Amino acid sequence: MKWYEIKFPEDTFGFASPEALITSAKDIYKQADFPVGFGVFQEIDHTYSRNFYFNPVAAELCADLFKSYRGRPRQEPLSSDKPIILVAGDQSLQDYFPA
């Protein structure tokens, strides 16, 4: 299974809100009865751009979001010079990406 990525604002319609994406992911997580291993992460960037990464468990359950937001498959983000934090999902993944 693959990871998926959605970049704001590149992959969204005009004036789309990253908060709406996070809320949708949290709702999907809840409706799926809190599956173990579900993780949606955000790369923290202090510019207008925002990157969201969906691990394979979240990607499978959030497939409809990728149609709305033009998400695309990608390799697992192994490292970044920017912090990557969990924004929705299984809290045991909180430290998945070391600071």
DSSP file (Angstrom, degrees, kcal/mol; ACC not computed):
  #  RESIDUE AA STRUCTURE BP1 BP2  ACC     N-H-->O    O-->H-N    N-H-->O    O-->H-N    TCO  KAPPA ALPHA  PHI   PSI    X-CA   Y-CA   Z-CA
    1    1 A M              0   0    0      0, 0.0     2,-0.2     0, 0.0    56,-0.1   0.000 360.0 360.0 360.0 152.4    0.0    0.0    0.0
    2    2 A K        -     0   0    0     54,-0.2     2,-0.2    53,-0.1    57,-0.2  -0.657 360.0-120.7-107.5 157.6    1.1    3.5   -0.7
    3    3 A W  E     -A   74   0A   0     71,-1.1    71,-2.1    -2,-0.2     2,-0.3  -0.574  29.7-149.0 -81.4 157.3    1.3    6.8    1.1
    4    4 A Y  E     -AB  73  54A   0     50,-2.0    50,-2.8    69,-0.3     2,-0.4  -0.923   6.1-155.7-128.5 157.8   -0.6    9.7   -0.4
    5    5 A E  E     -AB  72  53A   0     67,-2.3    67,-2.0    -2,-0.3     2,-0.4  -0.988   8.6-170.4-134.8 141.5    0.1   13.4   -0.3
    6    6 A I  E     - B   0  52A   0     46,-2.2    46,-2.7    -2,-0.4     2,-0.5  -0.997  13.4-158.9-128.2 127.1   -2.0   16.6   -0.6
    7    7 A K  E  >  - B   0  51A   0     -2,-0.4     4,-3.0    62,-0.2    44,-0.2  -0.898  20.8-113.1-108.1 133.6   -0.3   19.9   -1.0
    8    8 A F  E  4 S+ B   0  50A   0     42,-3.7    42,-2.4    -2,-0.5    -2,-0.0  -0.917  92.2   0.9-104.3 135.0   -2.0   23.2   -0.2
    9    9 A P  T >4 S+     0   0    0      0, 0.0     3,-1.6     0, 0.0    -1,-0.2  -0.989 126.2  62.2 -92.2   0.5   -2.7   25.2   -2.2
   10   10 A E  T 34 S+     0   0    0      1,-0.3    -2,-0.2    -4,-0.0    39,-0.0   0.839 110.1  38.6 -57.0 -39.8   -1.4   23.4   -5.2
   11   11 A D  T 3< S+     0   0    0     -4,-3.0     2,-0.3     2,-0.1    -1,-0.3   0.180 107.6  76.9 -99.0  17.1   -3.8   20.3   -5.0
   12   12 A T  S <  S-     0   0    0     -3,-1.6     2,-0.1    -5,-0.1    57,-0.1  -0.786  80.6-102.6-126.8 165.6   -6.9   22.2   -4.0
   13   13 A F    >   -     0   0    0     -2,-0.3     3,-1.8    55,-0.2    -2,-0.1  -0.457  66.3 -64.1 -79.6 161.0   -9.6   24.3   -5.4
   14   14 A G  T 3  S+     0   0    0      1,-0.3    -1,-0.2    -2,-0.1     0, 0.0  -0.130 119.5   4.3 -51.7 136.0   -9.5   28.0   -4.7
   15   15 A F  T 3  S+     0   0    0      1,-0.2    -1,-0.3    -3,-0.1     2,-0.1   0.670  86.1 164.7  63.2  21.5   -9.8   29.1   -1.1
   16   16 A A    <   -     0   0    0     -3,-1.8    -1,-0.2    -7,-0.1     3,-0.1  -0.388  32.8-129.7 -65.6 147.5   -9.8   25.5    0.2
   17   17 A S    >>  -     0   0    0      1,-0.1     4,-1.3    -2,-0.1     3,-0.5  -0.874   9.1-152.7-105.0 125.6   -9.2   25.2    3.9
   18   18 A P  H 3> S+     0   0    0      0, 0.0     4,-2.3     0, 0.0     5,-0.2   0.846  99.8  62.2 -59.9 -31.3   -6.6   22.9    5.3
   19   19 A E  H 3> S+     0   0    0      1,-0.2     4,-2.5     2,-0.2     5,-0.2   0.864  99.1  54.0 -63.2 -35.3   -8.7   22.8    8.5
   20   20 A A  H <> S+     0   0    0     -3,-0.5     4,-2.3     2,-0.2    -1,-0.2   0.886 108.1  50.2 -65.7 -38.1  -11.6   21.3    6.5
   21   21 A L  H  X S+     0   0    0     -4,-1.3     4,-2.4     2,-0.2    -2,-0.2   0.929 111.3  47.8 -64.3 -45.5   -9.3   18.5    5.2
   22   22 A I  H  X S+     0   0    0     -4,-2.3     4,-2.5     1,-0.2    -2,-0.2   0.919 111.9  50.0 -62.1 -44.1   -8.1   17.7    8.8
   23   23 A T  H  X S+     0   0    0     -4,-2.5     4,-2.4     2,-0.2    -1,-0.2   0.908 110.4  50.3 -60.6 -43.2  -11.7   17.7   10.0
   24   24 A S  H  X S+     0   0    0     -4,-2.3     4,-2.4     2,-0.2    -2,-0.2   0.916 110.8  49.1 -61.8 -43.6  -12.7   15.3    7.2
   25   25 A A  H  X S+     0   0    0     -4,-2.4     4,-2.4     1,-0.2    -2,-0.2   0.906 111.3  49.5 -63.5 -41.6   -9.8   13.0    8.0
   26   26 A K  H  X S+     0   0    0     -4,-2.5     4,-2.3     2,-0.2    -1,-0.2   0.898 110.7  50.6 -63.6 -40.3  -10.8   13.0   11.8
   27   27 A D  H  X S+     0   0    0     -4,-2.4     4,-2.9     2,-0.2    -2,-0.2   0.909 110.3  49.0 -63.5 -42.6  -14.4   12.2   10.9
   28   28 A I  H  X S+     0   0    0     -4,-2.4     4,-1.9     2,-0.2    -2,-0.2   0.915 110.2  51.8 -62.9 -43.3  -13.3    9.3    8.7
   29   29 A Y  H  <>S+     0   0    0     -4,-2.4     5,-2.3     2,-0.2    -2,-0.2   0.919 113.5  44.2 -58.4 -45.6  -11.1    8.0   11.5
   30   30 A K  H ><5S+     0   0    0     -4,-2.3     3,-1.9     1,-0.2    -2,-0.2   0.929 112.2  51.3 -66.2 -46.7  -14.0    8.2   13.9
   31   31 A Q  H 3<5S+     0   0    0     -4,-2.9    -1,-0.2     1,-0.3    -2,-0.2   0.789 106.1  56.0 -63.8 -27.9  -16.6    6.6   11.5
   32   32 A A  T 3<5S-     0   0    0     -4,-1.9    -1,-0.3    -5,-0.2    -2,-0.2   0.317 123.7-106.4 -85.6   8.3  -14.2    3.7   10.8
   33   33 A D  T < 5 -     0   0    0     -3,-1.9    -3,-0.2     1,-0.1    -2,-0.1   0.880  64.3 -64.9  67.2  42.1  -14.1    3.0   14.6
   34   34 A F      < -     0   0    0     -5,-2.3    -1,-0.1     1,-0.1    -4,-0.1   0.919  66.6-148.3  56.0  59.2  -10.6    4.4   15.3
   35   35 A P    >   -     0   0    0      0, 0.0     3,-1.4     0, 0.0    55,-0.3  -0.306  18.1-110.3 -63.2 138.2   -8.5    1.9   13.3
   36   36 A V  T 3  S+     0   0    0      1,-0.2     3,-0.1    53,-0.1    -2,-0.0  -0.437 101.8  23.9 -64.4 135.8   -5.0    1.2   14.6
   37   37 A G  T 3  S+     0   0    0      1,-0.3     2,-0.5    -2,-0.1    20,-0.4   0.424  80.9 141.7  89.5  -0.7   -2.3    2.6   12.4
   38   38 A F    <   +     0   0    0     -3,-1.4    52,-2.7    19,-0.2     2,-0.4  -0.630  25.3 170.3 -75.7 122.3   -4.4    5.4   10.8
   39   39 A G  E     -C   89   0A   0     -2,-0.5    16,-2.5    50,-0.2     2,-0.5  -0.964  25.3-179.1-144.3 126.9   -2.2    8.4   10.4
   40   40 A V  E     -CD  88  54A   0     48,-2.4    47,-3.2    -2,-0.4    48,-1.5  -0.992  22.1-170.1-117.9 125.8   -2.5   11.8    8.7
   41   41 A F  E     -CD  86  53A   0     12,-3.1    12,-2.7    -2,-0.5     2,-0.4  -0.831  13.5-150.3-120.0 151.8    0.5   14.0    9.1
   42   42 A Q  E     -CD  85  52A   0     43,-2.8    43,-2.7    -2,-0.3     2,-0.6  -0.986  13.9-137.6-123.4 131.5    1.3   17.6    8.4
   43   43 A E  E     -CD  84  51A   0      8,-2.6     8,-0.8    -2,-0.4     2,-0.6  -0.780  28.1-129.7 -83.0 122.5    4.7   19.0    7.5
   44   44 A I        +     0   0    0     39,-3.4     2,-0.4    -2,-0.6     6,-0.1  -0.639  37.8 164.5 -81.7 118.5    5.0   22.3    9.4
   45   45 A D        -     0   0    0     -2,-0.6     2,-0.3     4,-0.2    37,-0.0  -1.000  36.4-141.5-134.5 130.8    6.1   25.0    7.1
   46   46 A H  S    S+     0   0    0     -2,-0.4     2,-0.2     2,-0.0     4,-0.1  -0.075  78.2  79.5 -89.7  37.4    5.9   28.7    8.0
   47   47 A T  S    S-     0   0    0      2,-0.5    -2,-0.2    -2,-0.3     0, 0.0  -0.582 102.5 -85.9-122.3-170.2    4.8   29.7    4.6
   48   48 A Y  S    S+     0   0    0     -2,-0.2     2,-0.1     2,-0.0    -2,-0.0   0.759 101.3  89.3 -72.2 -24.6    1.6   29.6    2.7
   49   49 A S        -     0   0    0    -40,-0.1    -2,-0.5   -42,-0.0     2,-0.3  -0.442  54.4-174.9 -76.9 147.0    2.2   26.0    1.5
   50   50 A R  E     -B    8   0A   0    -42,-2.4   -42,-3.7    -2,-0.1     2,-0.5  -0.989   8.9-156.9-141.6 133.6    1.1   23.0    3.6
   51   51 A N  E     -BD   7  43A   0     -8,-0.8    -8,-2.6    -2,-0.3     2,-0.4  -0.933   6.0-166.5-112.8 133.2    1.8   19.3    2.9
   52   52 A F  E     -BD   6  42A   0    -46,-2.7   -46,-2.2    -2,-0.5     2,-0.4  -0.963   3.7-160.3-118.9 136.0   -0.3   16.5    4.3
   53   53 A Y  E     -BD   5  41A   0    -12,-2.7   -12,-3.1    -2,-0.4     2,-0.5  -0.961   2.0-160.2-120.1 131.5    0.8   12.9    4.2
   54   54 A F  E     -BD   4  40A   0    -50,-2.8   -50,-2.0    -2,-0.4   -14,-0.2  -0.945  15.7-140.2-110.7 119.2   -1.6    9.9    4.6
   55   55 A N     >  -     0   0    0    -16,-2.5     4,-3.3    -2,-0.5     5,-0.2  -0.219  38.4 -90.0 -70.9 172.1   -0.1    6.6    5.6
   56   56 A P  H  > S+     0   0    0      0, 0.0     4,-1.9     0, 0.0   -54,-0.2   0.841 126.9  50.1 -56.7 -37.5   -1.3    3.5    3.9
   57   57 A V  H  > S+     0   0    0    -20,-0.4     4,-1.5     2,-0.2   -19,-0.2   0.950 116.8  40.7 -65.1 -47.8   -4.1    2.8    6.5
   58   58 A A  H  > S+     0   0    0    -21,-0.4     4,-2.3   -19,-0.2    -1,-0.2   0.880 111.3  58.1 -66.9 -37.6   -5.4    6.4    6.2
   59   59 A A  H  < S+     0   0    0     -4,-3.3    -1,-0.2     1,-0.2    -2,-0.2   0.900 105.6  49.5 -60.9 -41.0   -4.9    6.4    2.4
   60   60 A E  H >< S+     0   0    0     -4,-1.9     3,-0.7    -5,-0.2    -1,-0.2   0.922 116.9  40.2 -64.0 -43.7   -7.2    3.4    2.0
   61   61 A L  H 3< S+     0   0    0     -4,-1.5     3,-0.3     1,-0.2    -2,-0.2   0.737 117.2  48.7 -78.5 -23.3  -10.0    4.9    4.2
   62   62 A C  T >X  +     0   0    0     -4,-2.3     3,-1.4     1,-0.2     4,-1.0   0.135  69.9 123.5-102.9  19.1   -9.6    8.5    2.8
   63   63 A A  H X> S+     0   0    0     -3,-0.7     4,-0.7     1,-0.3     3,-0.5   0.830  70.7  57.4 -53.0 -37.2   -9.6    7.6   -0.9
   64   64 A D  H >> S+     0   0    0     -3,-0.3     4,-1.5     1,-0.2     3,-0.5   0.826  99.0  60.0 -66.3 -29.6  -12.6    9.9   -1.6
   65   65 A L  H <> S+     0   0    0     -3,-1.4     4,-2.8     1,-0.2    -1,-0.2   0.856  97.0  60.5 -63.7 -33.4  -10.7   12.9   -0.2
   66   66 A F  H <X>S+     0   0    0     -4,-1.0     5,-1.1    -3,-0.5     4,-0.7   0.779 102.9  51.5 -68.5 -25.0   -8.0   12.4   -2.9
   67   67 A K  H <<5S+     0   0    0     -4,-0.7    -1,-0.2    -3,-0.5    -2,-0.2   0.907 114.2  42.7 -73.3 -42.5  -10.6   12.9   -5.6
   68   68 A S  H  <5S+     0   0    0     -4,-1.5    -2,-0.2     1,-0.2   -55,-0.2   0.872 127.6  30.1 -70.0 -37.7  -11.7   16.1   -4.0
   69   69 A Y  H  <5S-     0   0    0     -4,-2.8   -62,-0.2    -5,-0.1    -1,-0.2   0.317 105.7-117.2-108.4   7.2   -8.3   17.4   -3.2
   70   70 A R  T  <5 -     0   0    0     -4,-0.7    -3,-0.2    -5,-0.2   -63,-0.2   0.903  45.6-177.0  58.1  45.4   -6.3   15.8   -6.0
   71   71 A G      < -     0   0    0     -5,-1.1   -65,-0.2    -6,-0.2    -1,-0.1  -0.312   5.8-158.3 -67.8 157.9   -4.1   13.7   -3.7
   72   72 A R  E     -A    5   0A   0    -67,-2.0   -67,-2.3    -2,-0.0    -1,-0.0  -0.983  20.7 -99.9-141.1 151.0   -1.4   11.6   -5.3
   73   73 A P  E     +A    4   0A   0      0, 0.0     2,-0.3     0, 0.0   -69,-0.3  -0.303  46.7 164.9 -65.7 152.9    0.6    8.6   -4.4
   74   74 A R  E     -A    3   0A   0    -71,-2.1   -71,-1.1     3,-0.0     2,-0.1  -0.968  39.9 -88.1-157.2 167.4    4.1    9.1   -3.0
   75   75 A Q        -     0   0    0     -2,-0.3   -73,-0.1     1,-0.1   -71,-0.0  -0.437  61.9 -82.1 -73.8 157.3    6.9    7.3   -1.2
   76   76 A E        -     0   0    0     -2,-0.1     2,-0.9     1,-0.1    -1,-0.1  -0.429  47.7-114.9 -59.2 130.9    6.9    7.4    2.5
   77   77 A P        -     0   0    0      0, 0.0    -1,-0.1     0, 0.0     3,-0.1  -0.597  37.4-177.5 -70.9 108.4    8.4   10.7    3.7
   78   78 A L        -     0   0    0     -2,-0.9     2,-0.3     1,-0.2    -2,-0.0   0.856  59.3  -7.9 -81.3 -35.9   11.5    9.4    5.4
   79   79 A S        -     0   0    0     18,-0.1     2,-0.3     0, 0.0    -1,-0.2  -0.988  57.5-175.5-156.9 161.5   13.0   12.7    6.6
   80   80 A S        -     0   0    0     -2,-0.3     4,-0.1    -3,-0.1     0, 0.0  -0.985  34.7-130.3-155.4 152.1   12.5   16.4    6.3
   81   81 A D  S    S+     0   0    0     -2,-0.3    -1,-0.0     2,-0.1     0, 0.0   0.499  97.7  67.8 -82.2  -2.5   14.2   19.5    7.5
   82   82 A K  S    S-     0   0    0    -37,-0.0   -37,-0.1     1,-0.0    -2,-0.1  -0.875  98.5 -97.9-113.8 148.6   10.7   20.6    8.7
   83   83 A P        -     0   0    0      0, 0.0   -39,-3.4     0, 0.0     2,-0.5  -0.354  30.6-155.5 -63.4 143.0    8.8   19.0   11.6
   84   84 A I  E     -C   43   0A   0    -41,-0.3     2,-0.3    13,-0.2    13,-0.3  -0.990  17.8-175.2-121.0 121.6    6.1   16.5   10.6
   85   85 A I  E     -C   42   0A   0    -43,-2.7   -43,-2.8    -2,-0.5     2,-0.4  -0.833  30.6-108.0-120.5 153.9    3.3   16.1   13.1
   86   86 A L  E     +C   41   0A   0      8,-0.4   -45,-0.3    -2,-0.3     3,-0.1  -0.662  35.5 170.2 -75.1 127.0    0.3   13.8   13.5
   87   87 A V  E     +     0   0A   0    -47,-3.2     2,-0.3    -2,-0.4   -46,-0.2   0.567  66.5  16.1-114.4 -15.6   -2.9   15.8   12.8
   88   88 A A  E    S+C   40   0A   0    -48,-1.5   -48,-2.4     2,-0.1    -1,-0.4  -0.951  98.7  23.3-156.5 136.5   -5.5   13.0   12.7
   89   89 A G  E    S+C   39   0A   0     -2,-0.3     2,-0.3   -50,-0.2   -50,-0.2  -0.790  89.8  18.0 122.6-158.1   -5.5    9.4   13.7
   90   90 A D    >   -     0   0    0    -52,-2.7     3,-2.2    -2,-0.3    -2,-0.1  -0.391  54.3-149.2 -63.6 114.1   -3.9    6.8   16.0
   91   91 A Q  G >  S+     0   0    0     -2,-0.3     3,-1.7     1,-0.3     4,-0.2   0.678  91.5  74.6 -63.3 -17.8   -2.1    8.7   18.8
   92   92 A S  G 3  S+     0   0    0      1,-0.3     3,-0.4     2,-0.1    -1,-0.3   0.663  90.4  60.2 -68.9 -12.1    0.5    5.9   19.1
   93   93 A L  G X  S+     0   0    0     -3,-2.2     3,-2.5     1,-0.2     4,-0.3   0.350  70.6 110.1 -91.6   4.9    1.9    7.4   15.8
   94   94 A Q  T <  S+     0   0    0     -3,-1.7    -8,-0.4     1,-0.3     3,-0.3   0.820  85.5  36.5 -51.1 -37.1    2.5   10.8   17.5
   95   95 A D  T 3  S+     0   0    0     -3,-0.4    -1,-0.3    -4,-0.2    -2,-0.1   0.043  79.4 118.4-106.8  25.3    6.3   10.2   17.3
   96   96 A Y  S <  S+     0   0    0     -3,-2.5    -1,-0.2     1,-0.2    -2,-0.1   0.892  78.6  45.2 -58.4 -41.6    6.4    8.4   14.0
   97   97 A F  S    S-     0   0    0     -4,-0.3   -13,-0.2   -13,-0.3    -1,-0.2  -0.913  94.4-132.9-105.7 111.0    8.6   11.2   12.5
   98   98 A P              0   0    0      0, 0.0   -14,-0.1     0, 0.0    -2,-0.1  -0.294 360.0 360.0 -62.8 145.9   11.3   12.1   14.9
   99   99 A A              0   0    0    -16,-0.1   -14,-0.0    -4,-0.0    -4,-0.0   0.478 360.0 360.0 -72.2 360.0   11.8   15.8   15.5
